[in-house]
């Protein structure tokens, strides 16, 4: 038992961060306090109202302290520790996807491209954008206004004549010298201004250039600039000003039936550029007042970098410790960020919109959770197992005529899909198109190394007929597990219509449930999800195989050598027609590799 009384005698009355650990040394909660002694004493009182706090305290075996100079420092440290440990009793914002950006690369002829992930590409980053659709829409608009290349470097370097984009007036073809470096850099400058929201300055610059060209009787240049100005003004009309406020995030919030939804409305350059809804993971019996501060802390100190934090964040109500939170966000952003609570005016209208979206999303999530709960209840009535079913896994196989076979494993728990546990397997070493062998492969990959004491799902579903299901039965008949899981096959009906599925249960008569049966709805949901997950993986694998160059299939030839060959020999046709001596003259290609390349295409 943790000696709370003895521990509290050593706690100082200073700001800092505390970490609560269980008997296994796992961090189960991280918190910060302006006064550590006052804050920690609230956990160990004789009367504690919060069920969550009682459950947390019952598992504490050790508490570690880190003192800080101020509450702001404590906030920043708390954020880092939550990110590192992902404690069980903290509210966690789970949004693993990074935000997409637009990059203006650092080439002689800069390229406009979209990027997601670490900043591995050299260039100037603009964003982040709320979703990939906003990025592609922006790139499409810019291509019509600024003839800057958006092609891959390998395509750009291998050109000997202009491509179709030049003919459509969507690119100025710098790859073959159709535009001077000075003119190209001018278009790059204008694009940079456009991405920073300085549309009026661009129009003014273009009007001045058009007048100068007209005065110099360069009428073709003046006409091109006129068309560019008109295109830009059309875009400005489509992206009309939404309001008086230049830059802010508006955050709506809703909490219903243990489900929280936070909707963020992004406003940049007076325009609503997008929005996104987040569903923080909540421990049981979470206090509602904790949710919004935890979201703000993780969203702005983890999810977005310093320069992307807006000048103002609009809320319905300021959370407790808002001053310290505001200072922490400002410190990370490198500029002053203001947390504002509004009741009227334009900001209030934005807030009403964000709150409405949060409420709709929350209601949808709640109804989905209720459907899942009803589905589990119906499944338990169907199987009448010794222990209630709360964890299911479903397998599916996807391939095209036996090629690029992928197996998927999708996991559902009592809350529905648990995507962190999804798995895909590249099926190898089987005859193409043998679904039975592919199912053996997937089951062995997932459960083959588990011991007798390792946990297994309560129910395993197989998307397929009796043959696939029998492979699962045979597999677990030879598995060392103490209690094999329940197994079920899901076979499509005669017309393959939803609602006519046949449920295959080993040792029982095949069943067809009513179309409105909650158990069938849950089975259909996990079956469809496993099919989607498998076919997406298969299409990605097939797409990579189709796009892979025939050069890279030659041993010793990777992406860099392929690019060098295409660049120095003028494309694929030049490589195929080149002699051994010509191939060997390419930097990085040895005489032996040249012989391999030459023989490879001659044999074909």
C-alpha positions as CSV (number, residue, x, y, z in Angstrom):
1,X,0.0,0.0,0.0
2,X,1.2,3.5,-0.8
3,X,2.0,5.5,2.3
4,X,0.2,8.7,1.4
5,X,0.6,10.3,4.8
6,X,4.3,9.9,4.9
7,X,4.7,11.0,1.3
8,X,2.7,14.2,1.8
9,X,5.0,15.3,4.5
10,X,7.8,15.5,1.9
11,X,5.9,17.4,-0.8
12,X,6.9,21.1,-1.2
13,X,4.5,24.0,-1.7
14,X,6.0,24.8,-5.1
15,X,4.9,24.6,-8.8
16,X,5.8,21.4,-10.6
17,X,4.7,18.1,-12.2
18,X,3.7,14.8,-10.6
19,X,3.8,11.3,-12.1
20,X,1.7,8.6,-10.5
21,X,3.0,5.0,-11.1
22,X,1.4,1.6,-10.4
23,X,3.1,-1.5,-8.9
24,X,4.7,-2.4,-12.2
25,X,6.3,1.1,-12.5
26,X,4.0,2.2,-15.3
27,X,3.0,5.8,-15.4
28,X,-0.8,5.9,-15.0
29,X,-1.3,9.7,-14.5
30,X,0.6,12.9,-15.1
31,X,-0.5,16.2,-13.7
32,X,0.7,19.7,-13.0
33,X,0.1,22.1,-10.1
34,X,0.8,25.6,-9.0
35,X,1.2,24.3,-5.5
36,X,2.1,20.6,-5.4
37,X,1.2,20.0,-1.8
38,X,-2.3,21.5,-2.1
39,X,-3.0,19.6,-5.3
40,X,-1.7,16.2,-4.2
41,X,-3.5,16.4,-0.9
42,X,-6.8,16.5,-2.7
43,X,-6.2,12.9,-4.0
44,X,-5.6,11.4,-0.5
45,X,-8.5,13.0,1.5
46,X,-10.8,10.7,3.5
47,X,-13.8,11.7,1.3
48,X,-13.3,11.8,-2.5
49,X,-16.4,12.2,-4.6
50,X,-14.9,11.3,-8.0
51,X,-15.1,7.7,-9.0
52,X,-12.2,8.2,-11.4
53,X,-10.0,9.6,-8.6
54,X,-10.8,6.7,-6.3
55,X,-9.8,4.2,-9.0
56,X,-6.6,6.1,-9.7
57,X,-5.6,6.3,-6.1
58,X,-6.2,2.6,-5.5
59,X,-3.5,1.8,-8.1
60,X,-0.8,4.3,-6.9
61,X,2.4,2.6,-5.8
62,X,4.7,5.6,-6.2
63,X,4.6,9.3,-7.0
64,X,7.5,11.1,-8.6
65,X,7.8,14.9,-8.5
66,X,9.6,17.4,-10.7
67,X,9.8,21.0,-9.5
68,X,9.6,23.9,-12.0
69,X,10.1,27.7,-11.8
70,X,6.5,28.5,-12.8
71,X,3.2,27.1,-13.6
72,X,3.8,27.7,-17.3
73,X,6.9,25.5,-17.2
74,X,4.9,22.9,-15.4
75,X,2.3,22.9,-18.2
76,X,5.0,22.4,-20.9
77,X,6.6,19.6,-18.9
78,X,3.2,18.0,-18.3
79,X,2.5,18.0,-22.0
80,X,5.8,16.4,-22.9
81,X,5.3,13.6,-20.3
82,X,1.7,12.9,-21.4
83,X,3.0,12.6,-25.0
84,X,5.8,10.3,-23.9
85,X,3.9,8.0,-21.5
86,X,0.2,8.1,-22.8
87,X,-1.0,7.5,-19.2
88,X,-4.2,5.5,-18.6
89,X,-6.0,8.1,-16.5
90,X,-5.2,11.2,-18.6
91,X,-7.5,12.5,-21.3
92,X,-5.7,11.7,-24.5
93,X,-6.1,13.4,-27.9
94,X,-5.5,10.7,-30.5
95,X,-4.9,12.2,-33.9
96,X,-1.8,10.4,-35.3
97,X,-2.0,11.8,-38.8
98,X,0.2,14.8,-39.4
99,X,-1.2,17.9,-41.0
100,X,-0.6,18.4,-44.8
101,X,1.5,21.4,-46.1
102,X,2.3,23.0,-49.4
103,X,6.0,23.3,-50.1
104,X,7.8,25.6,-52.5
105,X,11.0,23.7,-53.0
106,X,14.6,25.0,-53.0
107,X,15.4,24.0,-56.6
108,X,16.8,26.2,-59.4
109,X,13.3,26.0,-60.7
110,X,11.2,25.6,-57.5
111,X,8.4,23.0,-57.5
112,X,5.0,23.3,-55.8
113,X,4.0,20.1,-54.0
114,X,2.0,18.8,-51.1
115,X,3.7,17.1,-48.2
116,X,2.7,15.3,-45.0
117,X,5.1,14.1,-42.3
118,X,8.5,15.3,-41.1
119,X,10.2,18.2,-42.8
120,X,12.5,16.2,-44.9
121,X,12.0,18.2,-48.1
122,X,14.1,21.4,-48.4
123,X,12.0,24.4,-49.1
124,X,9.5,26.9,-47.7
125,X,6.5,25.3,-45.9
126,X,3.0,26.9,-46.0
127,X,0.2,25.6,-43.8
128,X,-0.8,23.5,-42.1
129,X,-4.0,22.8,-44.0
130,X,-6.9,21.0,-42.2
131,X,-7.1,18.2,-44.7
132,X,-5.5,16.9,-48.0
133,X,-8.5,18.2,-50.0
134,X,-7.8,21.8,-49.1
135,X,-4.2,21.3,-50.3
136,X,-5.1,19.8,-53.6
137,X,-7.7,22.5,-54.2
138,X,-5.1,25.2,-53.5
139,X,-2.6,23.5,-55.8
140,X,-5.2,23.2,-58.6
141,X,-6.1,26.9,-58.3
142,X,-2.5,28.0,-58.3
143,X,-1.7,25.9,-61.4
144,X,-4.2,28.0,-63.3
145,X,-2.7,31.3,-62.1
146,X,1.0,30.7,-61.7
147,X,2.7,28.4,-64.4
148,X,5.1,26.8,-61.9
149,X,6.0,23.2,-62.2
150,X,4.3,20.6,-59.9
151,X,5.9,17.5,-61.5
152,X,8.3,15.0,-59.8
153,X,12.0,15.8,-60.1
154,X,12.6,12.6,-62.0
155,X,10.1,13.6,-64.6
156,X,11.4,17.2,-64.8
157,X,15.0,16.1,-65.2
158,X,14.3,13.5,-68.0
159,X,12.4,16.0,-70.3
160,X,13.7,16.8,-73.7
161,X,10.6,18.6,-74.9
162,X,7.6,20.3,-73.2
163,X,4.9,18.0,-71.7
164,X,1.1,18.4,-72.0
165,X,1.0,20.8,-69.0
166,X,2.8,23.4,-71.1
167,X,0.4,23.0,-74.0
168,X,-2.5,23.6,-71.5
169,X,-0.7,26.7,-70.2
170,X,-0.5,25.2,-66.7
171,X,3.3,25.2,-66.7
172,X,6.0,27.4,-68.3
173,X,8.3,24.4,-69.1
174,X,11.5,25.5,-67.3
175,X,12.8,22.0,-67.8
176,X,13.5,22.7,-71.5
177,X,14.2,26.5,-71.3
178,X,10.8,27.8,-72.5
179,X,11.0,30.5,-69.8
180,X,13.9,32.5,-68.5
181,X,15.1,32.0,-64.9
182,X,14.2,35.6,-64.1
183,X,10.6,35.3,-65.3
184,X,10.2,31.9,-63.6
185,X,11.5,33.4,-60.3
186,X,9.0,36.2,-60.6
187,X,6.1,33.7,-60.8
188,X,7.6,31.9,-57.8
189,X,7.6,35.3,-55.9
190,X,3.9,35.8,-56.8
191,X,3.0,32.3,-55.7
192,X,4.7,32.9,-52.4
193,X,2.7,36.0,-51.9
194,X,-0.5,34.1,-52.8
195,X,0.3,31.4,-50.2
196,X,0.7,34.0,-47.5
197,X,-2.6,35.6,-48.4
198,X,-1.4,38.8,-50.0
199,X,-3.7,38.7,-53.0
200,X,-4.2,42.4,-53.4
201,X,-0.4,43.0,-53.5
202,X,-0.1,40.4,-56.3
203,X,-2.8,42.2,-58.4
204,X,-1.1,45.5,-57.9
205,X,2.2,44.1,-59.0
206,X,0.7,42.5,-62.1
207,X,-1.2,45.6,-63.0
208,X,2.0,47.6,-62.8
209,X,3.9,45.1,-65.0
210,X,1.1,45.0,-67.5
211,X,1.1,48.8,-67.9
212,X,4.9,48.8,-68.3
213,X,4.7,46.1,-71.0
214,X,1.9,48.0,-72.8
215,X,3.9,51.2,-72.7
216,X,6.9,49.3,-74.2
217,X,4.6,47.9,-76.9
218,X,5.2,44.3,-75.6
219,X,1.6,43.5,-76.3
220,X,1.9,39.7,-76.0
221,X,3.4,40.1,-72.5
222,X,0.7,42.6,-71.5
223,X,-2.0,40.2,-72.7
224,X,-0.5,37.3,-70.7
225,X,-0.4,39.5,-67.6
226,X,-4.0,40.7,-68.2
227,X,-5.2,37.0,-68.3
228,X,-3.3,36.3,-65.1
229,X,-4.9,39.2,-63.4
230,X,-8.4,38.1,-64.5
231,X,-7.8,34.5,-63.3
232,X,-6.6,35.8,-59.9
233,X,-9.7,38.1,-59.6
234,X,-12.0,35.1,-60.4
235,X,-10.3,33.2,-57.6
236,X,-10.8,36.1,-55.2
237,X,-14.5,36.2,-56.1
238,X,-14.8,32.4,-55.3
239,X,-12.9,32.9,-52.0
240,X,-14.9,35.9,-50.8
241,X,-14.1,37.4,-47.5
242,X,-16.0,35.6,-44.7
243,X,-15.6,38.1,-41.9
244,X,-13.5,40.8,-40.3
245,X,-11.2,38.6,-38.3
246,X,-8.0,37.6,-40.1
247,X,-6.7,34.6,-38.1
248,X,-8.2,32.5,-35.4
249,X,-9.4,29.0,-34.4
250,X,-12.9,28.6,-33.1
251,X,-13.5,25.6,-30.9
252,X,-16.9,24.1,-30.3
253,X,-17.4,21.4,-27.7
254,X,-20.0,18.8,-26.8
255,X,-20.1,16.0,-24.2
256,X,-22.9,13.3,-24.1
257,X,-23.0,9.8,-22.6
258,X,-19.3,9.6,-21.8
259,X,-18.4,10.8,-25.4
260,X,-16.7,14.1,-26.0
261,X,-16.5,15.8,-29.4
262,X,-14.3,18.9,-30.1
263,X,-14.8,20.7,-33.4
264,X,-12.1,23.2,-34.6
265,X,-13.0,25.8,-37.2
266,X,-9.9,27.2,-39.0
267,X,-10.0,30.8,-40.1
268,X,-7.0,32.2,-42.0
269,X,-6.8,35.4,-44.1
270,X,-10.5,36.2,-43.2
271,X,-11.6,32.9,-44.8
272,X,-12.9,29.6,-43.3
273,X,-10.3,27.2,-44.8
274,X,-11.7,24.1,-43.2
275,X,-12.6,22.3,-40.0
276,X,-12.1,19.0,-38.2
277,X,-13.7,17.1,-35.4
278,X,-11.7,15.3,-32.7
279,X,-12.9,12.6,-30.2
280,X,-10.5,12.6,-27.2
281,X,-10.1,9.3,-25.5
282,X,-11.7,9.6,-22.0
283,X,-11.0,7.5,-18.9
284,X,-14.1,6.3,-17.1
285,X,-15.9,8.8,-15.0
286,X,-14.0,11.8,-16.3
287,X,-14.9,15.2,-14.9
288,X,-16.3,17.3,-17.7
289,X,-14.3,20.3,-16.6
290,X,-11.0,18.4,-17.4
291,X,-11.7,17.7,-21.1
292,X,-11.3,21.1,-22.8
293,X,-8.1,22.1,-20.9
294,X,-6.6,18.7,-21.8
295,X,-7.6,19.1,-25.4
296,X,-6.1,22.6,-25.7
297,X,-2.9,21.5,-24.0
298,X,-2.3,18.6,-26.3
299,X,-3.7,20.1,-29.5
300,X,-1.5,23.2,-29.5
301,X,1.5,21.9,-27.7
302,X,1.7,18.6,-29.6
303,X,-0.5,18.6,-32.7
304,X,0.6,21.8,-34.2
305,X,4.0,23.6,-34.5
306,X,4.7,27.0,-33.0
307,X,4.3,29.1,-36.2
308,X,1.0,27.4,-37.1
309,X,-0.8,28.4,-33.8
310,X,-3.2,31.3,-34.6
311,X,-3.2,34.6,-32.9
312,X,-6.5,33.9,-31.2
313,X,-8.4,30.9,-30.0
314,X,-12.2,31.5,-29.5
315,X,-14.0,29.4,-26.8
316,X,-17.5,29.4,-25.3
317,X,-15.9,29.7,-21.8
318,X,-12.4,30.0,-20.6
319,X,-11.1,26.9,-18.7
320,X,-9.5,27.0,-15.3
321,X,-5.9,28.1,-15.3
322,X,-6.5,29.8,-18.6
323,X,-3.8,32.4,-18.0
324,X,-1.1,29.7,-17.5
325,X,-2.4,27.8,-20.5
326,X,-2.3,30.9,-22.6
327,X,1.3,31.6,-21.6
328,X,2.4,28.1,-22.3
329,X,0.8,28.1,-25.8
330,X,2.3,31.6,-26.5
331,X,5.7,30.3,-25.4
332,X,5.6,27.4,-27.8
333,X,4.2,29.5,-30.6
334,X,6.9,32.2,-30.2
335,X,4.2,35.0,-30.2
336,X,1.3,36.1,-28.1
337,X,-1.7,33.8,-28.4
338,X,-5.0,34.9,-26.9
339,X,-7.7,32.6,-25.5
340,X,-11.0,34.4,-25.8
341,X,-14.5,33.6,-24.5
342,X,-17.3,35.3,-26.5
343,X,-21.0,35.7,-26.2
344,X,-22.0,38.0,-29.1
345,X,-20.9,39.3,-32.5
346,X,-19.2,37.6,-35.4
347,X,-17.0,35.4,-33.3
348,X,-20.1,34.2,-31.4
349,X,-21.7,33.2,-34.8
350,X,-18.6,31.2,-35.7
351,X,-18.7,29.6,-32.2
352,X,-22.3,28.6,-32.7
353,X,-21.4,26.9,-36.0
354,X,-18.5,25.1,-34.4
355,X,-20.7,24.0,-31.4
356,X,-23.4,22.8,-33.8
357,X,-20.9,20.6,-35.7
358,X,-19.5,19.2,-32.4
359,X,-23.0,18.4,-31.2
360,X,-23.9,16.6,-34.4
361,X,-20.6,14.6,-34.4
362,X,-21.1,13.7,-30.7
363,X,-24.7,12.5,-31.3
364,X,-23.5,10.4,-34.2
365,X,-20.7,8.9,-32.1
366,X,-23.1,8.1,-29.3
367,X,-25.6,6.5,-31.6
368,X,-22.8,4.4,-33.1
369,X,-21.7,3.3,-29.6
370,X,-25.3,2.4,-28.8
371,X,-25.6,0.3,-31.9
372,X,-22.3,-1.5,-31.1
373,X,-23.5,-2.2,-27.5
374,X,-26.8,-3.6,-28.8
375,X,-24.9,-5.7,-31.3
376,X,-22.8,-7.3,-28.6
377,X,-25.9,-8.0,-26.5
378,X,-27.5,-9.8,-29.4
379,X,-24.3,-11.7,-30.2
380,X,-24.1,-12.9,-26.6
381,X,-27.7,-14.1,-26.8
382,X,-26.8,-15.9,-30.0
383,X,-23.8,-17.8,-28.7
384,X,-24.6,-17.9,-24.9
385,X,-20.9,-18.1,-24.1
386,X,-19.4,-18.7,-20.7
387,X,-17.9,-15.2,-20.7
388,X,-19.4,-12.2,-22.5
389,X,-18.1,-11.3,-26.0
390,X,-16.4,-7.9,-26.0
391,X,-13.4,-8.4,-28.3
392,X,-13.7,-9.6,-31.9
393,X,-11.3,-10.0,-34.8
394,X,-12.2,-10.6,-38.4
395,X,-10.0,-11.9,-41.3
396,X,-10.3,-11.3,-45.0
397,X,-8.1,-12.1,-48.0
398,X,-7.8,-9.8,-51.1
399,X,-5.9,-10.4,-54.4
400,X,-6.3,-10.0,-58.1
401,X,-6.2,-13.4,-59.8
402,X,-3.8,-14.7,-57.2
403,X,-1.4,-11.7,-57.4
404,X,-0.3,-9.4,-54.6
405,X,-2.3,-11.2,-52.0
406,X,-3.0,-9.3,-48.8
407,X,-4.7,-10.6,-45.6
408,X,-6.3,-8.2,-43.1
409,X,-7.1,-8.5,-39.4
410,X,-9.6,-6.0,-38.1
411,X,-10.3,-5.6,-34.3
412,X,-13.5,-4.5,-32.6
413,X,-13.8,-3.9,-28.9
414,X,-16.8,-2.9,-26.8
415,X,-16.6,0.7,-28.3
416,X,-16.4,-0.5,-31.9
417,X,-13.3,-0.4,-34.3
418,X,-9.9,-0.3,-32.5
419,X,-7.8,0.8,-35.4
420,X,-4.5,0.8,-33.4
421,X,-4.7,-3.0,-33.4
422,X,-5.5,-3.5,-37.1
423,X,-3.0,-5.6,-39.0
424,X,-2.2,-6.4,-42.7
425,X,-0.1,-9.3,-43.8
426,X,1.8,-9.8,-47.1
427,X,0.9,-13.4,-47.9
428,X,4.0,-15.2,-49.2
429,X,5.0,-18.8,-50.1
430,X,1.6,-20.0,-51.3
431,X,0.1,-20.9,-54.6
432,X,-1.5,-17.8,-56.1
433,X,-5.3,-17.7,-55.6
434,X,-5.3,-20.4,-52.8
435,X,-7.5,-18.6,-50.3
436,X,-7.4,-21.5,-47.8
437,X,-3.6,-21.4,-47.7
438,X,-3.7,-17.6,-47.4
439,X,-6.1,-17.9,-44.4
440,X,-3.6,-20.4,-42.8
441,X,-0.8,-17.9,-43.3
442,X,-2.8,-15.0,-41.7
443,X,-3.9,-17.0,-38.7
444,X,-0.4,-18.3,-38.1
445,X,1.0,-14.8,-38.4
446,X,-1.5,-13.4,-35.9
447,X,-1.7,-16.3,-33.3
448,X,1.1,-18.7,-34.2
449,X,3.6,-17.3,-31.6
450,X,1.1,-16.9,-28.8
451,X,1.6,-19.1,-25.7
452,X,-1.1,-20.9,-23.7
453,X,-1.5,-17.9,-21.3
454,X,-1.6,-15.1,-23.9
455,X,-5.0,-13.5,-24.4
456,X,-7.1,-14.3,-27.4
457,X,-10.2,-12.6,-28.8
458,X,-13.6,-13.8,-27.6
459,X,-14.8,-14.3,-31.2
460,X,-13.0,-14.7,-34.5
461,X,-14.9,-14.1,-37.7
462,X,-13.8,-15.4,-41.1
463,X,-15.0,-13.7,-44.2
464,X,-15.6,-16.7,-46.4
465,X,-17.3,-20.1,-46.7
466,X,-16.9,-23.4,-45.0
467,X,-13.4,-24.1,-46.4
468,X,-11.9,-21.0,-44.9
469,X,-13.7,-21.6,-41.6
470,X,-12.5,-25.2,-41.4
471,X,-8.9,-23.9,-41.7
472,X,-9.5,-21.8,-38.6
473,X,-11.0,-24.8,-36.8
474,X,-8.0,-26.9,-37.6
475,X,-5.6,-24.2,-36.6
476,X,-7.0,-23.8,-33.1
477,X,-7.4,-27.5,-32.7
478,X,-3.5,-27.6,-32.7
479,X,-3.0,-24.4,-30.8
480,X,-1.7,-24.5,-27.2
481,X,-4.3,-22.1,-25.9
482,X,-6.3,-23.2,-22.9
483,X,-9.7,-22.0,-24.2
484,X,-10.0,-21.6,-28.0
485,X,-12.0,-18.6,-29.1
486,X,-15.5,-18.8,-30.7
487,X,-15.3,-19.1,-34.5
488,X,-17.8,-18.0,-37.1
489,X,-17.7,-17.8,-40.9
490,X,-19.6,-15.1,-42.7
491,X,-20.7,-16.3,-46.2
492,X,-22.4,-14.0,-48.7
493,X,-25.9,-14.8,-49.8
494,X,-26.8,-16.2,-53.2
495,X,-27.3,-12.8,-54.7
496,X,-24.4,-11.3,-52.5
497,X,-26.9,-8.8,-51.1
498,X,-26.4,-7.3,-47.7
499,X,-28.8,-8.8,-45.2
500,X,-28.8,-12.3,-46.7
501,X,-25.5,-13.4,-45.2
502,X,-25.2,-17.0,-43.9
503,X,-23.5,-17.4,-40.5
504,X,-21.4,-20.6,-40.3
505,X,-20.8,-21.8,-36.7
506,X,-18.8,-25.0,-36.2
507,X,-20.9,-27.8,-34.9
508,X,-24.2,-26.0,-35.4
509,X,-26.7,-25.5,-38.2
510,X,-26.1,-22.6,-40.5
511,X,-28.1,-19.5,-39.6
512,X,-29.6,-16.5,-41.4
513,X,-30.5,-13.7,-39.1
514,X,-33.2,-11.1,-39.7
515,X,-32.1,-8.0,-41.6
516,X,-32.8,-5.8,-38.6
517,X,-31.0,-8.0,-36.1
518,X,-28.4,-5.9,-34.2
519,X,-26.0,-8.9,-34.1
520,X,-26.1,-9.1,-37.9
521,X,-25.5,-5.3,-38.2
522,X,-22.4,-5.6,-36.0
523,X,-21.2,-8.7,-38.0
524,X,-21.7,-6.8,-41.2
525,X,-19.9,-3.8,-39.9
526,X,-16.7,-5.7,-38.9
527,X,-16.9,-7.8,-42.1
528,X,-17.1,-4.7,-44.3
529,X,-14.3,-3.1,-42.4
530,X,-12.0,-6.1,-42.8
531,X,-12.8,-6.2,-46.5
532,X,-12.1,-2.4,-46.9
533,X,-8.8,-2.8,-45.0
534,X,-7.7,-5.8,-47.0
535,X,-8.6,-4.4,-50.4
536,X,-7.0,-1.0,-49.7
537,X,-3.8,-2.7,-48.8
538,X,-4.0,-4.9,-51.9
539,X,-4.6,-1.9,-54.2
540,X,-1.6,-0.1,-52.7
541,X,0.6,-3.1,-53.2
542,X,-0.7,-3.6,-56.7
543,X,-0.2,0.1,-57.5
544,X,3.4,0.0,-56.3
545,X,4.1,-3.0,-58.5
546,X,2.6,-1.4,-61.6
547,X,4.5,1.8,-61.0
548,X,7.8,0.1,-60.3
549,X,10.3,0.7,-63.1
550,X,11.5,-2.3,-65.0
551,X,15.0,-1.0,-64.4
552,X,14.6,-1.5,-60.6
553,X,13.8,-5.2,-61.2
554,X,17.4,-5.6,-62.3
555,X,19.7,-6.6,-59.3
556,X,21.8,-3.7,-58.2
557,X,19.7,-0.9,-59.8
558,X,17.8,1.2,-57.3
559,X,16.0,4.5,-57.5
560,X,19.2,6.7,-57.8
561,X,20.8,4.7,-60.5
562,X,17.5,4.4,-62.4
563,X,17.2,8.2,-62.3
564,X,20.8,8.6,-63.5
565,X,20.2,6.2,-66.4
566,X,17.0,8.0,-67.5
567,X,18.6,11.4,-67.2
568,X,21.9,10.7,-69.1
569,X,20.3,8.5,-71.8
570,X,17.2,10.6,-72.4
571,X,14.5,8.3,-71.0
572,X,13.5,4.7,-71.1
573,X,13.8,4.3,-74.9
574,X,17.4,5.5,-74.7
575,X,18.3,3.0,-72.0
576,X,16.8,0.1,-74.0
577,X,18.7,1.1,-77.1
578,X,22.0,1.9,-75.5
579,X,25.1,-0.2,-75.9
580,X,27.2,-1.6,-73.1
581,X,29.7,1.2,-73.4
582,X,27.0,3.9,-73.3
583,X,25.4,2.4,-70.2
584,X,28.8,2.1,-68.5
585,X,29.5,5.9,-69.2
586,X,26.6,6.8,-66.9
587,X,27.9,8.0,-63.5
588,X,27.5,5.2,-60.8
589,X,27.1,2.4,-63.4
590,X,29.9,-0.2,-63.5
591,X,30.8,-2.3,-66.5
592,X,29.2,-5.4,-64.9
593,X,26.0,-3.5,-64.2
594,X,26.0,-2.2,-67.7
595,X,26.3,-5.8,-69.0
596,X,23.3,-6.9,-66.8
597,X,21.1,-4.0,-68.0
598,X,22.1,-4.7,-71.7
599,X,21.4,-8.4,-71.4
600,X,18.2,-7.9,-69.5
601,X,16.6,-5.9,-72.3
602,X,18.0,-8.1,-75.0
603,X,16.6,-11.2,-73.4
604,X,13.2,-9.5,-73.2
